[in-house]
């Protein structure tokens, strides 16, 4: 399968990202290579990254030599910036392939999908190597301002806030994580109310409730949380 996909990728031409056929083949080939990886640590210097960077370079496919240059990876990450810039265009622009006008008013779903992919990529970098938290935090803050109901973005944001709470004695991250989970719970209840009337009052979202209680419990057990009247008032109010 690997040899067949490699052959198809080579014969598909050098259209790069402008060729939908080549993009599909490259993605399929890269996914196969990722599945064959023995460990996630070697992902950055893998054959899958080589395939995707070559696709972004708009050049011919060359055999994998066991090394992927950092500058090539950086160029490939710029695809997100370019895609977002075009999708966010305030006025109509011409599509390179079809010649049709497009702008943010025509592709809100596509821009949201690109935003989620970008944040997932930043999370991936943090998982496999030493990577600063700030770029992901800033990206998620801006994304949530635009897409406040996107559950994937909220999960990512709450996840990184939990990682902060484990590495600091400050109470603020705990308070933020609790507030974020309560906002998710409120959003879920609003959706249930809109769909099935008042049934939500008899079928509560116990998963989020238990998660919020667990956050409160961890927070009040910390040295700063034990002596914080605000935290205790929030906890009692939530239980009531």
N, C-alpha and C positions, 0 to 999 in steps of 0.2 A: 504493500500500500504506500509506503514511504517513497519508493522508487517511482511508482506510477504518478503520485502527486507531484513529485519533483519534476518529472518529465513534462507533465501538463503545465506546470508553472513556468518552465523554461520556454515552452512552445507557445505560451499565451501572448507573448510579445513584451514590449517595454512601455506599455501605456501607463504604468504606475497606477495611481489612485483614480485616474480618469477611466480606467477599464474596469467595469463592474465584474466581468468574468475573472480577470486577474485578481481582483480584490477577494472574491469569493474563494477562489482556489488557494490564495495565500493564507486566508483565515483558516480554511480547513486544514491546510498543511501545518500551520502553526499550532492549531489545537491538537493535532495528532502528536506533534513533537512534545507538547506540554504533558500530555498523558503518558508519554514514555519516560519522562523525567523521574529519576529515582528520588530526588529530594528537591524541595522548593528553593533551597539556598543557591542552587546553580542556575536559577531561571534567567537572570540578567545576561549571563554569558552563554545562553543556550542557542540551539539551532533555530528555535521558534522566534527569538528576538532578531536573529540574523535575517530571517525571512521577512519579517515585518519592516525592518529598517531598510532593506533593499527595495521593498514596495514603496516606501515613502520617498526614496531617492530617485524614483522614476528611471532607474537604470536597469541594465540586464542582470539577470540572476547569476551570481558567481558561487562556486562551491564554498561551503562553510569551512573555515580554517581553524575553528576552535576559539576565535577571538572576535568580540564585537566592540568596536571603538565607541567610547563614551560620547564623542561628538556626533556619531551617527544616531545614537539613542536620543540625544537631545534634539536633533533635527526632527526625528519621528514624533517626539512629544509635542512639537510645535504644531502638529496637525490639529490638535484640539483647539489651540488658539486661533488658527486660521478658520476652522469650521465655525467656531463661536462668533468670530468677527463677521463672517458672511451671514450667518443666521440672525445676528443682532442688527443687521443693517436697517436703519430707520426708513430708508427709501427703497424703491424697487431696484434690483440689480439683475443683470443677465446671467442665467445659468450657463456654464461653459459647455455642457453637453446638449441641452435642449434649446437654449436660447430664450427660455421663458423667464419672465420676471419673478423674482422671489425676494422675500424679506421676512422679518420676525413675525409679521402678522400672518404669514402663510405657513410658517414652520415652528409653532410654539412647542409641539410635542417632540420634534427632532432636537430642538435646542435643549429641552429638559433631559432627553436621553443622553445627549453629548455631555451635559453637566454631570450627570450621574456617573458616566464612564470615566470622566476626568477625576472625580473624587475617589472612585474605586481604584484608579491607577495610583493615585497618591498614597492610598492606604496600602496598596500592594508594595510600594517602595519602602514604606515604614516597616512592613512585615518581614521583608527579606534582607534589609540592610539598615545601616545607621542613616536615618533621614530625619530632618527637623520636623517638628509637629506644626509649626506656625503656618507653612503654606497650605496644609490641609485644613487647619482651623479657619483661615481666612477664606478659602474656597468654599467651605461649607456655610460660613456665615452669609456670604453673598448669595449662595445658591438657595438657602432657606428663606431669604428675603423675597426671592422671586417665586419660589415654589414651596410655600409653607405647609402644604398638605402632602408632600412627597415622603412616603414612609422610609424609603431607602436612604434618603439624605438624613432623616432624623435618626435612623439606626446608627449611621456612621458617626453622627455628631455626638450622640449619647455614648457610643463606644469609646471615642477618644476622650470624652470627659471623664469616663470611669477610669481610664488609664491614668489620667491626671490625678484623680482622687487617691489612687494607690501610691502615688509618688510624692505627695505633699501632705503637710499637717494643716494646711489652710482649709477653712470650712466652706469657702465660696464655691469650689467645684462641686461639693456635695449638694449645696443649695441649688446650684444650676441644674445638676442632673435630676434632682427631685422635681424641679419646676418643669423641665423638659418632658419628663415622663407624665406629669399631670396634664400638660398640654396635649400630649398624644392621647391620653385617656379621654379628655374632653372632646377631642376631634372624633375619636371612635364612637363615643356616645352620640354625638351629633349626627354621624352617618347612620347609626342604627335607628335613631329617632326619625330621620328623614325617610328611611326605607320601610320600617315596620311599625310606625306609630309609637305607642307608649310601651311596647313590649320590652324595650331596653331596660326599663326599671325593674323588671322581674328576671331578666337574663343579663346580669352584669358582666363586664369584661374582667374576669378574675385574674387573668394572666398579668395584665398591667397593674391591677390592684396589689397583687402579691409582690410584684417587682418594686413598686413604690414603697410598700411597707418595709421591704428588705433594705432599701436605700435609707429610709428613716432610721431603722435599727442600727445600721452601720454608722450613720452619722452621729447619733446620740451617744454611741459608745466611744467616740473619739474624745480626746481631752478637751478640745475646743467646743465640740458639740454638746457635751454634758452640761456646760455652763452657758449655753446660748438660749435665752428666753424665746427668741424668734423661732428657732428650730422646734422647740417643744410646743409652742403655740400652733405652728404649722402642722405638726404631727397630730396633736389633739384634734385640730379642726378637720384634718383628713379622716381620722377615725370616726368622728361624729358623722 
